[in-house]
Amino acid sequence: MSFNKLEKYGIVLNRLTHDKIELLRNWRNDPKIANCMEFRDYITPEMQEIWFRTIDNDRNFYFLVEYDGKEIGIINIRDIDYGQKTGEGGIFIYNDNYKDGVVAVRASLCFYDFCFETLGLNKIIGHILQDNIRSQKFNTAVGYELQPCQEQVLNQLYFLAKDNYLKKRESLIQKKQIQNDKKVEYLAWDTEFFKKKIGRVFVYNIDNLSNILQAAKNDGYQLVYVFGNQDFAVNDKILKQFNGKLVDKKVFFKKNIETAQEPAVFVSEYMSRELTPELEELTYLSGEHSRFKLDENFAKDDFYRMYKVWIENSVKHQMADNVFVVNENNLIKAMLTLKIDHDKGHITLIAVASDTQGKGYGKALIAACENELLGRGIDKLEVPTQIVNEQACRFYEKCGFHIKSINNIYHFWL
C-alpha cells in the first residue's frame, strides 16, 4: 500500500513525490535547517535524485506537512524493519510561523498514529544533535526518551516506544486542546485498497450526524463508517438521505488470564511466510459475518481480496505477532492470529473447519494464545465478533470471556 495521504487532527500529510523533491532540497540546503543536521554538505540535484530512488518504497515513508493549504515541512520514518517493528523517524518544520506552535504537534500525532496503529511499529528511533535544545524539548514532549550513555555523544540516540507515545498523546491532546478538526477521519489504507475516499467517525449524539455526513459528502468522501454505542440508532430519514445501512453490531469480549493452560499437542505456531490454500479458506470462513462481506455495495471480490491481504500480512508478522494452527492429517483445520498491544493481546482472526468442529480445536487455540501472552507478562486478552454470530458468542463465554462493549456500525455510501 502506498499511503499517499494521511489526514487527522486538522493536518494533511502528503506522500513525497518526485515533483516535490526540489522543494525539499531547497529547504534542506537552507542553513537554518542544515545546521540542525549531522550531514551539512550541500545537496546537489543529482544527489537528491539518487536519494529519492532509495526511499520511494514501503520501507520508507516521507510526507510533506500541509496546514491551511500551505506546505510547511517534512516528517518521515525510514529503514523500517517490519520483523523488529522499528524504524527511524525525523521531522523538520521549514516555515518559521509554525515551528514552536501546536501545528508541529498535530503533524507528529497524525504521523505517529500512522506508524504505530497502521504500520504496526512498536518503537521509533531518533537522533538529535546535542546542542539542538529546541528539538530535544519538542521530541521529549511527544514521548521520546534519551538512551543511556549519550551525554557525551554529538548525535544523541532517542527511542519513542509505542506505550509511552500513547500516554503522551492523551495529555498533549488535552493540554494543546487538539481535536480532529474534520469530523470524519480519513482512512488511508481503506481508501487505497478500495479505490474510493473512505473515512470514519465515532458519533455519540444523533443530532450532529446529518451535518457530519453532509460535510463529508462535500469533502468528496464516498463511504463513511459511522460507529456508535449499542444504544446509538440512526433514524430512517437519515439512512435514506445519505444511503446508510446498519451493517454490524460488533461485540467485544475480554478476559483476564489467570493461569497457564496445558498445551495441546496438536496446536503449533505457523512459521512459514507462505500462504497455504487451507489457511486461506479458513481466513474467509473467519469473516463469514464480516460487514465487508455482508454490505452488498462492495464489489463481490472486495471481501476476499481484503481478507487475503490480512492473512498474508499476518503470516509475515506485519498484522499479527503469532499465528497458531491445528494440523490434522497434514492439513490445517483450525487457525488463530494474535496481535499483541503493549499490555493486552487481540485475537484478530479465528476459524475451525466445519468438518472438525466439536473436537476442542478452538479452545486449544485460545489456550495457546493465553500461554503466549502469559509468557510475555501480559494477562489480558480481547476478541471481537458480531452479535448475530451466536455460536461464536457462546464459545467465548464458555472460554471465560465477558462482554466489554457493543458498538453499532453503519455504512453511508455518499
C-alpha positions as CSV (number, residue, x, y, z in Angstrom):
1,M,0.0,0.0,0.0
2,S,1.3,3.4,-0.9
3,F,-0.5,5.5,1.7
4,N,-0.4,8.7,-0.3
5,K,-2.3,10.8,2.1
6,L,-2.9,11.0,5.8
7,E,-5.4,13.4,7.3
8,K,-6.1,13.8,11.1
9,Y,-6.0,16.5,13.8
10,G,-6.5,19.2,11.2
11,I,-3.3,18.2,9.4
12,V,-2.8,16.8,5.9
13,L,0.3,14.7,5.2
14,N,1.0,14.0,1.5
15,R,3.5,11.3,0.5
16,L,6.6,12.9,-1.0
17,T,6.5,12.6,-4.8
18,H,9.2,13.2,-7.4
19,D,7.8,16.6,-8.4
20,K,8.4,17.9,-4.8
21,I,12.0,16.8,-4.2
22,E,13.4,20.1,-5.5
23,L,11.3,22.0,-2.9
24,L,12.6,19.6,-0.2
25,R,16.2,20.0,-1.5
26,N,15.9,23.8,-1.2
27,W,14.5,23.5,2.3
28,R,17.2,21.1,3.3
29,N,20.1,23.2,2.0
30,D,18.9,26.3,3.9
31,P,21.4,26.9,6.7
32,K,18.6,27.2,9.3
33,I,17.7,23.5,8.6
34,A,21.2,22.2,7.5
35,N,22.8,23.4,10.7
36,C,20.4,21.3,12.8
37,M,21.5,18.1,10.9
38,E,24.6,15.9,11.2
39,F,25.1,15.9,7.5
40,R,25.5,19.5,6.4
41,D,27.1,19.3,3.0
42,Y,25.4,21.0,0.1
43,I,22.9,18.6,-1.6
44,T,23.0,18.8,-5.4
45,P,20.1,17.9,-7.7
46,E,21.9,14.7,-8.7
47,M,22.3,13.7,-5.1
48,Q,18.6,14.4,-4.4
49,E,17.6,12.2,-7.4
50,I,19.7,9.3,-6.2
51,W,18.4,9.7,-2.6
52,F,14.7,9.7,-3.8
53,R,15.2,6.5,-5.7
54,T,16.4,4.8,-2.5
55,I,13.4,5.9,-0.3
56,D,10.5,5.6,-2.7
57,N,9.3,2.2,-1.3
58,D,7.4,0.7,1.6
59,R,10.3,0.7,4.0
60,N,10.5,4.5,3.9
61,F,7.6,7.0,4.3
62,Y,8.3,10.7,3.7
63,F,5.3,13.1,4.0
64,L,5.1,16.8,3.3
65,V,3.2,18.5,6.1
66,E,0.3,20.6,4.9
67,Y,-1.6,23.0,7.1
68,D,-4.2,25.6,6.0
69,G,-3.3,24.8,2.3
70,K,0.4,25.5,2.8
71,E,3.3,23.1,2.7
72,I,5.3,23.8,5.8
73,G,7.7,20.9,6.5
74,I,8.5,17.2,6.2
75,I,8.1,14.2,8.5
76,N,9.3,10.7,7.9
77,I,10.0,7.2,9.0
78,R,12.9,5.4,7.3
79,D,14.6,2.0,7.2
80,I,11.6,0.2,8.6
81,D,12.2,-3.3,9.9
82,Y,8.8,-4.9,9.9
83,G,10.2,-8.0,11.7
84,Q,11.5,-6.0,14.6
85,K,8.7,-3.4,14.2
86,T,11.1,-0.5,14.3
87,G,12.2,2.4,12.1
88,E,14.0,5.8,12.4
89,G,11.9,8.9,12.5
90,G,12.5,12.5,11.6
91,I,10.8,15.9,11.3
92,F,11.5,19.5,10.5
93,I,9.2,22.4,10.0
94,Y,10.6,24.9,7.5
95,N,8.0,27.6,7.9
96,D,9.1,29.7,10.9
97,N,5.5,30.6,11.7
98,Y,4.7,27.0,12.8
99,K,8.0,25.8,14.4
100,D,7.0,26.2,18.0
101,G,3.2,26.1,17.8
102,V,0.6,23.4,18.0
103,V,0.8,22.6,14.3
104,A,4.0,20.7,14.7
105,V,2.4,18.7,17.5
106,R,-0.6,18.0,15.3
107,A,1.6,16.7,12.5
108,S,3.5,14.5,14.9
109,L,0.4,13.0,16.3
110,C,-1.1,12.3,12.9
111,F,2.2,10.7,11.7
112,Y,2.9,8.6,14.8
113,D,-0.7,7.3,14.9
114,F,0.1,6.0,11.4
115,C,3.4,4.5,12.4
116,F,2.1,2.7,15.5
117,E,-1.5,1.9,14.5
118,T,-1.3,1.4,10.8
119,L,2.2,0.2,10.2
120,G,2.2,-1.8,13.5
121,L,5.5,-0.5,14.7
122,N,6.5,-0.8,18.4
123,K,9.5,1.6,18.6
124,I,10.8,4.6,16.6
125,I,14.5,5.5,16.8
126,G,15.5,9.1,16.7
127,H,18.8,11.0,16.6
128,I,19.1,14.6,17.9
129,L,22.2,16.8,18.0
130,Q,23.4,17.5,21.5
131,D,23.1,21.3,21.0
132,N,19.6,21.2,19.4
133,I,17.7,22.1,22.5
134,R,14.5,23.1,20.7
135,S,14.3,19.6,19.0
136,Q,15.1,17.9,22.3
137,K,12.3,19.6,24.1
138,F,9.8,19.0,21.3
139,N,10.5,15.3,20.9
140,T,10.6,14.5,24.6
141,A,7.2,16.1,24.9
142,V,5.9,13.7,22.3
143,G,7.4,10.7,24.2
144,Y,11.0,10.2,23.0
145,E,13.4,9.2,25.7
146,L,17.2,9.8,25.7
147,Q,19.0,6.4,25.9
148,P,21.8,5.7,28.4
149,C,25.4,6.8,27.9
150,Q,24.5,9.5,25.4
151,E,25.5,12.6,27.4
152,Q,28.9,13.0,25.6
153,V,27.6,11.8,22.2
154,L,27.3,14.5,19.5
155,N,24.3,12.9,17.7
156,Q,22.3,11.5,20.6
157,L,20.1,8.4,20.5
158,Y,16.5,8.6,21.5
159,F,13.7,5.9,21.5
160,L,10.0,6.5,21.1
161,A,8.1,3.4,22.5
162,K,4.5,2.9,21.5
163,D,3.1,2.7,25.0
164,N,5.0,5.9,26.0
165,Y,3.7,7.7,23.0
166,L,0.1,6.7,23.6
167,K,0.3,8.1,27.2
168,K,1.8,11.3,25.9
169,R,-0.7,11.6,23.1
170,E,-3.6,11.8,25.5
171,S,-2.0,14.5,27.6
172,L,-1.0,16.5,24.5
173,I,-4.5,16.4,23.1
174,Q,-5.9,17.8,26.3
175,K,-3.1,20.3,27.0
176,K,-3.0,21.7,23.5
177,Q,-6.8,21.3,23.0
178,I,-6.2,19.3,19.9
179,Q,-9.2,17.9,18.2
180,N,-9.8,16.2,14.9
181,D,-10.9,19.4,13.1
182,K,-12.5,17.4,10.3
183,K,-15.3,15.4,12.0
184,V,-14.6,12.4,9.6
185,E,-11.2,10.8,10.0
186,Y,-9.6,10.0,6.6
187,L,-8.7,6.3,6.3
188,A,-5.6,5.9,4.1
189,W,-5.5,2.1,4.0
190,D,-9.2,1.7,3.1
191,T,-9.0,4.5,0.6
192,E,-6.0,3.0,-1.2
193,F,-7.4,-0.6,-1.1
194,F,-11.0,0.0,-2.2
195,K,-10.0,2.9,-4.6
196,K,-12.6,5.3,-3.1
197,K,-12.3,8.0,-0.5
198,I,-13.3,6.5,2.8
199,G,-13.4,7.9,6.4
200,R,-14.9,7.0,9.8
201,V,-16.4,8.9,12.6
202,F,-17.5,8.0,16.2
203,V,-20.8,9.6,16.9
204,Y,-22.4,9.9,20.3
205,N,-25.2,12.5,19.5
206,I,-27.5,11.7,16.6
207,D,-28.3,15.4,16.3
208,N,-24.9,16.1,14.7
209,L,-24.9,13.2,12.3
210,S,-26.6,14.9,9.3
211,N,-24.2,17.8,9.4
212,I,-21.2,15.5,9.7
213,L,-22.3,13.4,6.7
214,Q,-23.1,16.4,4.6
215,A,-19.7,17.9,5.3
216,A,-18.1,14.6,4.4
217,K,-20.0,14.4,1.2
218,N,-19.0,18.0,0.3
219,D,-15.4,17.0,1.0
220,G,-15.5,14.2,-1.5
221,Y,-16.0,11.2,0.7
222,Q,-17.7,8.2,-1.0
223,L,-18.0,6.0,2.0
224,V,-18.1,6.8,5.8
225,Y,-18.1,4.2,8.6
226,V,-20.2,5.6,11.5
227,F,-19.5,4.0,14.9
228,G,-21.8,4.4,17.9
229,N,-22.5,2.6,21.2
230,Q,-25.2,-0.2,21.4
231,D,-27.9,2.4,22.1
232,F,-27.0,4.5,19.1
233,A,-29.7,4.2,16.4
234,V,-29.9,6.2,13.2
235,N,-33.4,7.1,12.0
236,D,-34.8,6.1,8.7
237,K,-34.8,9.7,7.4
238,I,-31.0,10.0,7.7
239,L,-30.5,6.5,6.4
240,K,-32.5,7.3,3.3
241,Q,-31.0,10.7,2.8
242,F,-27.4,9.5,3.0
243,N,-27.8,6.0,1.7
244,G,-26.9,4.4,5.0
245,K,-27.3,0.9,6.5
246,L,-26.7,-0.8,9.8
247,V,-24.1,-3.4,8.8
248,D,-22.8,-4.7,12.1
249,K,-23.4,-5.0,15.8
250,K,-19.9,-5.6,17.0
251,V,-19.4,-7.1,20.4
252,F,-16.0,-7.0,22.1
253,F,-15.2,-9.8,24.6
254,K,-12.4,-9.5,27.2
255,K,-10.7,-11.9,29.6
256,N,-8.2,-11.7,32.4
257,I,-5.8,-14.6,32.1
258,E,-5.1,-16.1,35.5
259,T,-3.2,-19.4,34.9
260,A,-1.3,-21.1,32.1
261,Q,-3.2,-23.9,30.3
262,E,-1.9,-27.4,29.4
263,P,-0.8,-27.0,25.8
264,A,-2.4,-29.3,23.2
265,V,0.0,-31.4,21.2
266,F,-2.0,-30.8,18.0
267,V,-1.5,-26.9,18.2
268,S,1.6,-25.4,16.7
269,E,2.8,-22.0,15.6
270,Y,2.7,-21.4,11.9
271,M,6.3,-20.5,11.0
272,S,6.1,-20.3,7.2
273,R,5.7,-16.9,5.5
274,E,3.8,-18.5,2.6
275,L,0.1,-19.0,2.5
276,T,-1.5,-22.4,2.1
277,P,-4.9,-23.0,0.4
278,E,-6.5,-24.3,3.6
279,L,-5.2,-21.4,5.6
280,E,-6.6,-19.0,3.1
281,E,-10.0,-20.8,3.2
282,L,-10.1,-20.7,7.0
283,T,-9.5,-16.9,6.8
284,Y,-12.5,-16.5,4.6
285,L,-14.5,-18.7,7.0
286,S,-13.5,-16.4,9.9
287,G,-15.0,-13.4,8.1
288,E,-18.4,-15.1,7.3
289,H,-20.2,-12.4,9.2
290,S,-17.9,-9.5,8.3
291,R,-19.5,-6.2,7.3
292,F,-17.2,-6.2,4.3
293,K,-18.9,-9.3,3.1
294,L,-22.5,-8.5,4.1
295,D,-22.5,-5.0,2.6
296,E,-23.6,-5.5,-1.0
297,N,-22.3,-2.1,-2.0
298,F,-18.8,-3.5,-2.0
299,A,-17.6,-5.4,-5.1
300,K,-18.1,-9.1,-4.8
301,D,-14.4,-9.8,-4.6
302,D,-13.5,-7.0,-2.2
303,F,-14.1,-9.1,0.9
304,Y,-11.8,-11.9,-0.4
305,R,-9.1,-9.5,-1.5
306,M,-9.1,-7.8,1.9
307,Y,-9.0,-11.0,3.9
308,K,-6.3,-12.5,1.7
309,V,-4.1,-9.4,2.3
310,W,-5.0,-9.7,6.0
311,I,-3.7,-13.3,6.3
312,E,-0.8,-12.8,4.0
313,N,0.4,-9.9,6.2
314,S,-0.3,-11.9,9.3
315,V,2.0,-14.8,8.4
316,K,4.6,-12.2,7.5
317,H,4.1,-10.8,11.1
318,Q,3.1,-7.4,9.8
319,M,-0.5,-7.7,11.1
320,A,-0.1,-10.4,13.7
321,D,2.6,-11.4,16.2
322,N,1.7,-15.1,16.2
323,V,-0.3,-17.4,14.0
324,F,-1.4,-20.7,15.7
325,V,-2.8,-23.6,13.7
326,V,-4.1,-27.1,14.2
327,N,-2.9,-29.8,11.8
328,E,-4.8,-32.9,11.1
329,N,-3.5,-35.4,8.6
330,N,-1.1,-32.8,7.3
331,L,-3.9,-30.3,6.6
332,I,-4.6,-27.1,8.6
333,K,-8.0,-27.5,10.1
334,A,-8.1,-24.5,12.5
335,M,-6.2,-21.3,12.9
336,L,-5.9,-18.2,15.1
337,T,-4.0,-14.9,14.7
338,L,-2.8,-12.9,17.7
339,K,-1.9,-9.3,17.7
340,I,-0.1,-8.0,20.8
341,D,-0.5,-4.5,22.1
342,H,1.7,-3.1,24.8
343,D,-0.5,-4.5,27.7
344,K,-3.0,-6.9,26.0
345,G,-3.5,-9.4,23.3
346,H,-6.1,-9.2,20.5
347,I,-7.4,-12.2,18.6
348,T,-7.9,-10.9,15.1
349,L,-8.8,-14.0,13.1
350,I,-10.1,-17.4,14.3
351,A,-11.7,-20.3,12.5
352,V,-12.2,-24.0,12.7
353,A,-13.1,-26.1,9.6
354,S,-16.7,-27.2,9.6
355,D,-15.8,-30.9,9.4
356,T,-13.7,-30.7,12.6
357,Q,-15.8,-28.6,14.8
358,G,-16.6,-30.1,18.2
359,K,-13.1,-31.6,18.7
360,G,-11.9,-28.8,21.0
361,Y,-9.6,-27.2,18.4
362,G,-11.0,-23.7,19.1
363,K,-10.5,-23.9,22.8
364,A,-7.0,-25.3,22.3
365,L,-6.1,-22.3,20.1
366,I,-7.4,-19.9,22.8
367,A,-5.2,-21.7,25.4
368,A,-2.1,-21.4,23.1
369,C,-2.9,-17.7,22.9
370,E,-3.2,-17.3,26.7
371,N,0.1,-19.2,27.3
372,E,1.9,-17.0,24.8
373,L,0.6,-13.8,26.5
374,L,1.5,-15.0,30.0
375,G,5.0,-15.9,28.8
376,R,5.3,-12.2,27.8
377,G,4.0,-11.0,31.1
378,I,0.5,-10.0,29.7
379,D,-2.7,-11.1,31.4
380,K,-5.4,-9.5,29.2
381,L,-7.0,-10.9,26.0
382,E,-9.7,-9.4,23.8
383,V,-11.6,-10.6,20.8
384,P,-14.3,-9.0,18.6
385,T,-17.2,-10.8,16.9
386,Q,-20.7,-10.0,15.6
387,I,-23.6,-10.2,17.9
388,V,-25.5,-12.2,15.3
389,N,-22.8,-14.8,15.4
390,E,-24.4,-16.5,18.4
391,Q,-22.2,-19.6,18.1
392,A,-19.1,-17.5,18.5
393,C,-20.5,-15.5,21.4
394,R,-21.4,-18.7,23.3
395,F,-17.9,-20.1,22.5
396,Y,-16.1,-17.1,24.0
397,E,-18.4,-17.1,27.1
398,K,-17.5,-20.8,27.7
399,C,-13.8,-19.9,27.4
400,G,-14.2,-17.4,30.3
401,F,-14.7,-14.2,28.3
402,H,-17.1,-11.4,29.3
403,I,-18.6,-8.7,27.2
404,K,-16.6,-5.5,27.3
405,S,-18.7,-3.3,24.9
406,I,-21.1,-3.4,21.9
407,N,-20.9,-1.0,19.0
408,N,-23.3,-0.3,16.2
409,I,-21.6,0.3,12.9
410,Y,-23.3,1.9,9.9
411,H,-22.0,2.4,6.3
412,F,-23.0,5.5,4.5
413,W,-22.4,5.5,0.7
414,L,-22.4,9.1,-0.2
